[in-house]
Structure formats: C-alpha cells, structure tokens
Amino acid sequence: MDRASSPDGRAPSRPKRPIKRYRRFQDYDYSRGAALFITVSTSPRGNLFGRVSEAKMELSPLGAEVLESIEAIPRFNPGFVLHGHVVMPDHVHFNLWLPPGLPDPLKALGSAIRRFKTWTSTCARKRLGIATLWQQGFHDRICTSERFIDSTERYIACNPLKYELMRNQPEFLRIREPLDSPRLDPAEYWRGVGNTELLAPEQKVLSLRVSRHVKDFSRLLARMQDASRAGYAILSGFISAGEVAVRDMLLADPAACLIRILPDRMALGHRPESRYLPAIQERRYLEIAEGNEPTEFSRAACLDLNAAIVSIATSGEGVAVYWTAEGPAILGRGGATGQAGACPSGLPVPDPVLTARLSPGRKRRPRAPRCARRGGGRPRPSGGGGAPPAASRGPGR
C-alpha cells in the first residue's frame, strides 16, 4: 500500500516484527523440575538500582524494592525455590528452581517473571516517573549439572566484585603483554592477568603436576599447604582432580599465592573465572598463557604444558614436583632451592632416573620465528580468537 492508497493520506506504519520465542533444550521435560539462571536487564541500561562501592552493592530505594520483589517470588509462586540472587545497578541475576509436576512449567515461569516486572515497573513509575523499566523478555539458562549450578552461584556472589574491578579498578583485569620475566621463554609471546610480581626470579615457585591416578589427596594438600606457608607460589595448569583440590584449598587461604598457566592462548578481552577474582584483588593470583596461535588440547599440548611449568619453576627460586600414586617426585630445582633442606618439608631429593623420564626437556610445537609472524618486531596479537563468548539465549517466553 502506498501513500495515495492510505485512507488518511499518510504512509502506513510498518508491520511489527514478531518477537522470537526461545525455549531452552526443546527436548527437555520441564515438568520434571528445572534449575534456571535468570537475568533481567533495565531499558535503557542505567544505574537505577544503586552503585557498587568497594565490591559491595549499595542499593537505592528502587533497588531495595527490586530486591524485595525478587525475594517474594517463592511466596507468590508455590513450589518455586529462590537460591542465589543479586541486584546490580542495571540488571538482576537469580537462580530459580521450578518444582516438578507443574502442568505448564514454562507458562508458570513466564507468569512469575511478568508479575515481578510489573510490580517493579510500578515502583519505578512512582519513584522516578519512568515509563519503561525493563527490557522486553528475560534471559535464562537451564543448569544441567551440579557443577553448572555451583558456577552460577559463584558468578552471582562475585558479580559486585567483578563490576568493581571492571568499572572502578580496571588495572586489576588488564591483560599485560608481552610479559617480561627471566622465568619465561623469550622466544614465545606471553600474556598475563594478575600480579606479575609472582614471576620475579627471587619469588619461590613450586610447579605442581598431579597424576590422575592419585585418589587420596590428604597428604598432597598437607604438603602444598606447608609449601604455601613457606612462601612458595604454587604454579600449575590446575587440570587434574588433585590439582583442582589444591587450587580450591589455596583460593580459600587468604595468604596463599598461585599461578595458573592456561592450556591455550589468552584471547583479547579475556576475563578470569569468577572464582579467581577475590585472589586477583588481593594480588595473590596470576594467570598466564603462551603464544598467539590457538592450540588444540591434546596429549602433546598437555606434555608441552607440563614442560613449561617445570621450566618456569626452575628458572629462578623454585622446585618442580610431580605427585604420583606412590608419592611426590622432584623433577628439578632452581636457585637456592638446589641446596639441601631448602625444599618444602616432606618432599624427596631429585631422582635422576625419574627426572630424565618425566622431564626430557620441552618439545615445542613448531611455529614460525617471531619476526616472520609479523614481518619483523613484535608478534601480531591474536585476533580475539578462542572460544566465542556464550551467546545470549534470547528473550524469554
């Protein structure tokens, strides 16, 4: 229809585009119950609900009403269970459990969120005269495992700290490149986030590799705690179950320092996981990665990673430890730790045969020379490679 054919002579308005409706896991039976991580954002984004100060959220009067409304969701929706939740300056996160047996669980979820948004929008109109408070719909992720649930709970708990570091203290999360340390191979390009002073040659470093055959971690944890108290920063990929147990113990100790080496390059815009943010702010954590090219995580890459942590530990004050089902073995020592008695208590002297077998020297993945990668000088930074960020799951029902 053109302007002339319009009854009043005006151009007709364009038809509204249909709103896409997304359903998580279309094959999942929501009537069994579901754990959901939900995000609702304001429109437009603005600090309507308060501000973050010293990693804590200071709620405005409207923000306090939003928090009260979130906490009232179970009261108005029998069977719903609210877990971790947080109100941020321009959005909210909360974990919600849908009970099993609901005749139409997705409709019940949509009604609960709509009731929450309607009530808080009324509060916003009364307080601030705002016609529209929320973006249309909501974003939700179904939590399919205990690990996923723990991850979202941790994300919610650390969200104010993450906001503080990103907005008010960006220096803590800035990627430092190229890293310059005598401990690092100068032929490679290194990036890092965190306290780079942990790579100083005089800093005592204990590199740790734990065999997957180790089932009892009690002795391992005790020895690593002793090493930490003796001033060692624990360096590892923190991949195997034993290494993860050591990582969790160190993160819970406010005096422990740890260095994590990533198995792949550090993409531009990289952000450490939420679990590491408190340690970054306390300047006791460093995350490093080598190279510009993406690396497929394979057996060869894992061996290369193991060789790298041995090299870093023994290039200054440090010791490299391989913990097997039979106990700890020393792969090498550097600096003053080569002296008798300088190693953490309970660790043996180096075994030449085991050392030769397990640490035969680093076998590098073939790469072009540094100058050839860019045509001279400093290598070209990666083009933001790595896994893309998780896509937004779209508006809710």
C-alpha positions in Angstrom: 0.0 0.0 0.0 1.5 3.4 -0.9 0.7 6.9 0.5 -2.1 7.5 -2.0 -3.9 4.3 -1.2 -3.9 5.1 2.5 -7.4 6.3 3.7 -6.0 9.3 5.5 -3.2 10.1 3.0 -0.4 9.0 5.4 2.1 6.3 4.8 1.1 3.2 6.6 3.1 2.1 9.6 5.4 -0.8 9.1 4.2 -4.1 10.5 5.8 -5.1 13.8 8.4 -7.8 13.6 7.3 -10.9 15.6 9.2 -11.4 18.8 11.2 -14.6 18.7 10.4 -17.0 21.5 13.2 -19.3 22.7 13.0 -22.4 24.6 15.9 -24.0 26.4 16.6 -27.6 25.5 13.4 -28.2 23.5 13.8 -32.0 24.3 14.0 -31.3 28.0 10.9 -32.2 30.0 10.4 -29.1 32.3 7.7 -30.9 34.2 10.5 -32.9 35.9 11.6 -29.6 37.5 14.4 -27.3 36.4 17.2 -25.1 37.9 17.4 -21.8 36.0 19.9 -19.0 36.0 17.9 -15.8 35.1 19.0 -12.4 34.1 16.7 -9.3 33.6 18.1 -6.0 32.4 16.8 -2.4 32.5 16.0 -0.5 29.4 17.9 1.7 28.8 20.8 0.5 30.8 21.4 2.9 33.7 22.4 2.9 37.4 18.8 2.9 38.6 19.2 0.3 41.4 22.2 1.8 43.2 26.0 1.7 42.8 28.9 -0.6 43.6 31.4 0.6 46.1 34.3 -1.4 47.5 32.9 -4.5 45.8 29.6 -4.2 47.5 26.2 -3.2 46.1 24.7 -0.1 47.8 21.0 -0.2 46.8 18.9 2.8 46.0 15.3 2.9 47.3 14.2 1.5 44.0 16.9 -1.2 44.1 15.7 -2.2 47.6 12.2 -2.7 46.2 13.5 -4.8 43.4 15.4 -7.0 45.8 12.3 -7.3 47.9 10.3 -8.3 44.8 12.8 -11.0 43.9 12.7 -12.5 47.3 8.9 -12.5 47.2 8.8 -14.7 44.0 8.5 -18.0 46.0 5.8 -16.5 48.2 3.6 -15.8 45.2 4.6 -18.9 43.2 4.1 -22.0 45.4 6.8 -24.6 44.9 9.3 -22.2 43.4 12.7 -22.0 45.3 14.9 -19.0 45.1 18.7 -19.5 45.6 21.5 -17.1 44.9 20.4 -13.6 43.7 21.9 -10.2 43.3 20.7 -6.7 42.3 23.2 -4.8 40.2 23.0 -1.2 39.1 21.3 -2.0 35.8 20.3 -5.7 35.9 19.5 -8.6 38.3 20.6 -12.2 38.4 18.9 -15.0 40.3 18.8 -18.8 40.4 15.3 -20.2 40.5 14.2 -23.8 40.9 11.0 -24.8 39.2 9.3 -27.7 41.0 8.4 -30.9 39.3 4.8 -31.7 38.4 3.7 -28.3 37.1 1.1 -28.7 34.3 2.7 -25.9 32.2 6.1 -25.0 33.8 7.2 -22.6 31.1 3.9 -20.7 31.4 4.3 -20.6 35.2 7.8 -19.3 34.8 6.7 -16.6 32.4 3.9 -15.5 34.7 6.3 -15.3 37.7 8.7 -13.1 35.8 5.9 -11.0 34.4 4.5 -10.4 37.9 7.9 -9.4 39.1 8.5 -7.0 36.3 5.0 -5.4 36.5 5.4 -4.7 40.3 8.9 -3.2 40.0 7.9 -1.2 36.9 5.0 0.3 39.0 7.5 1.2 41.7 9.8 2.9 39.1 6.9 5.0 37.8 6.0 6.2 41.3 9.6 7.0 42.3 11.3 8.2 39.1 8.5 8.7 36.6 10.0 6.1 34.3 7.5 4.7 31.8 9.6 1.6 30.8 12.0 -0.1 33.3 12.9 -3.4 31.8 14.0 -4.8 28.5 11.4 -7.0 26.8 11.5 -10.6 27.9 14.3 -12.1 30.0 17.3 -14.3 29.6 17.6 -17.7 31.2 19.9 -20.7 31.2 18.9 -24.1 32.4 21.5 -25.6 34.8 22.1 -29.2 33.7 24.6 -30.2 36.4 25.7 -29.6 40.0 28.9 -28.1 38.5 26.8 -25.6 36.5 24.7 -24.7 39.5 27.9 -24.1 41.6 29.3 -21.9 38.8 26.2 -19.7 38.6 26.1 -19.4 42.4 29.7 -18.3 42.4 29.1 -15.9 39.5 26.2 -14.3 41.4 28.2 -14.0 44.6 31.2 -12.4 42.8 29.2 -10.2 40.5 29.7 -7.0 42.6 33.4 -7.6 42.8 33.6 -8.2 39.1 31.7 -5.0 38.4 34.1 -3.2 40.8 37.2 -4.5 39.1 35.9 -3.8 35.6 34.5 -0.4 36.2 36.3 1.1 39.1 39.7 -0.8 39.2 40.3 -1.9 35.6 44.0 -2.2 36.2 43.5 -5.5 38.1 42.0 -7.2 35.0 44.2 -5.6 32.3 46.0 -8.1 30.1 49.7 -7.4 30.3 51.6 -8.2 27.2 54.2 -9.2 26.4 55.2 -10.4 29.8 58.9 -9.8 30.5 60.3 -12.2 33.1 63.6 -14.2 33.1 61.4 -17.2 34.0 59.6 -17.2 30.7 60.9 -18.4 27.4 61.9 -15.2 25.5 61.2 -16.9 22.1 57.5 -17.1 22.9 54.9 -14.4 23.4 53.3 -14.4 26.9 50.2 -12.7 28.2 49.1 -12.5 31.8 46.4 -11.1 34.1 47.0 -10.5 37.8 50.1 -9.9 39.9 53.1 -10.3 37.6 55.5 -9.9 40.5 54.8 -13.6 41.2 57.2 -14.3 38.3 60.1 -12.5 39.8 63.3 -14.7 39.9 63.5 -14.3 43.7 59.9 -15.4 44.2 59.9 -19.1 45.3 57.7 -21.1 42.9 56.6 -24.7 43.2 55.3 -26.2 40.0 52.8 -29.0 40.6 51.7 -31.8 38.4 49.4 -34.4 39.9 48.8 -37.8 38.3 45.2 -38.7 37.6 45.8 -42.0 39.4 46.1 -40.2 42.8 42.8 -40.8 44.7 43.7 -39.7 48.2 44.6 -36.0 48.4 45.1 -35.6 52.1 48.9 -35.9 52.0 49.1 -33.8 48.9 47.0 -31.0 50.4 49.1 -31.0 53.6 52.4 -30.7 51.7 51.1 -28.0 49.4 49.8 -26.1 52.4 53.3 -26.4 54.0 54.9 -25.1 50.8 52.5 -22.2 50.6 53.2 -21.2 54.2 56.9 -21.4 53.4 56.4 -18.7 50.8 56.0 -20.7 47.7 53.6 -19.7 44.9 52.0 -22.8 43.5 52.2 -23.0 39.7 50.0 -25.5 37.8 47.5 -25.9 35.0 45.0 -27.0 37.7 43.5 -29.6 35.4 43.6 -33.0 37.1 41.4 -33.7 40.1 44.3 -33.4 42.5 45.4 -30.1 41.1 41.9 -28.8 41.3 41.7 -29.8 45.0 45.0 -27.9 45.6 43.6 -24.9 43.8 40.4 -24.8 45.9 42.5 -25.0 49.1 44.8 -22.2 48.0 41.9 -19.9 47.0 40.3 -20.4 50.4 43.6 -19.4 52.1 44.0 -15.6 52.1 47.8 -15.9 52.4 48.3 -18.4 49.6 49.7 -17.3 46.2 49.0 -19.3 43.0 49.9 -19.1 39.3 47.7 -20.7 36.7 49.0 -21.4 33.2 46.3 -21.8 30.6 46.5 -24.7 28.1 45.7 -22.3 25.2 46.4 -18.8 24.2 44.8 -15.8 26.1 42.3 -14.2 23.7 41.9 -10.5 23.6 39.2 -9.4 26.1 40.0 -12.5 28.2 38.5 -12.4 31.8 39.4 -14.8 34.5 36.7 -17.0 36.0 34.7 -15.6 38.9 36.4 -17.9 41.4 39.7 -16.1 40.9 38.5 -12.6 41.2 39.0 -12.2 45.0 42.5 -13.5 44.8 43.2 -11.1 41.9 42.1 -8.2 44.0 44.2 -9.4 46.9 47.2 -9.6 44.5 48.0 -13.2 45.1 47.0 -14.7 41.8 48.4 -14.6 38.3 47.1 -16.2 35.1 49.4 -16.6 32.1 49.2 -18.1 28.6 51.7 -18.6 25.8 51.5 -17.9 22.2 49.2 -16.3 19.6 48.0 -19.4 17.7 45.1 -21.5 19.0 46.2 -24.8 20.4 44.1 -28.0 20.3 44.1 -29.5 23.8 45.8 -32.9 23.1 48.2 -35.2 24.7 51.1 -33.3 23.0 49.8 -30.0 24.2 49.4 -31.3 27.8 53.0 -32.6 27.8 54.1 -29.2 26.5 52.2 -27.5 29.3 53.8 -29.8 31.9 57.3 -29.0 30.5 56.5 -25.3 30.6 55.6 -25.3 34.3 58.8 -27.2 35.1 60.9 -24.7 33.2 59.2 -21.7 34.8 59.7 -23.1 38.3 63.4 -24.0 37.9 64.4 -20.8 36.0 64.5 -19.0 39.4 63.9 -19.8 43.0 61.8 -22.9 42.7 61.1 -26.6 42.6 59.2 -28.8 40.2 57.1 -31.6 41.8 55.3 -34.5 40.1 52.9 -36.2 42.5 52.1 -39.8 41.6 50.1 -42.5 43.4 53.4 -43.6 45.1 54.0 -40.0 46.4 56.0 -36.9 45.3 58.9 -36.8 43.0 61.2 -33.8 42.4 61.8 -33.1 38.7 64.1 -30.2 39.2 65.2 -27.3 41.4 66.4 -23.8 40.6 68.3 -21.1 42.5 68.9 -21.7 46.2 66.3 -24.4 46.3 69.0 -26.7 44.9 70.6 -26.7 48.4 69.8 -29.5 50.8 66.9 -28.7 53.1 65.7 -25.7 51.1 62.8 -27.6 49.6 59.4 -27.7 51.3 59.2 -30.3 54.1 58.2 -33.8 53.1 59.5 -33.7 49.5 62.3 -36.0 48.5 65.6 -35.3 46.8 65.5 -35.4 43.0 65.5 -38.9 41.4 67.8 -38.7 38.3 66.1 -41.6 36.6 62.6 -40.3 37.2 63.7 -36.8 36.3 65.1 -38.0 32.9 62.0 -40.0 32.1 59.4 -37.4 33.1 61.2 -34.2 32.2 63.1 -34.9 29.0 63.1 -31.3 28.0 60.5 -29.2 26.4 59.3 -30.2 23.0 57.9 -27.2 21.3 55.1 -27.1 18.9 56.6 -25.9 15.5 56.0 -22.2 14.9 57.3 -19.6 12.7 60.0 -17.3 14.1 58.8 -14.2 15.9 59.8 -11.8 13.1 58.2 -14.0 10.4 54.8 -13.9 12.2 54.5 -10.2 11.7 57.2 -9.3 9.2 59.6 -8.1 11.9 59.5 -7.0 15.5 56.7 -7.8 18.0 54.3 -10.6 17.0 50.8 -9.7 16.0 48.3 -10.0 18.8 45.7 -12.7 18.4 42.5 -11.6 16.6 40.3 -12.2 19.6 40.4 -15.9 18.9 39.5 -18.7 21.3 36.0 -19.8 22.1 33.4 -17.1 21.4 31.5 -15.9 24.5 28.4 -17.8 25.3 25.7 -16.3 23.1 22.8 -14.7 24.7 20.0 -17.1 24.9 17.4 -14.6 23.8 14.4 -13.2 25.4 12.2 -15.5 27.5 8.7 -16.5 26.8 
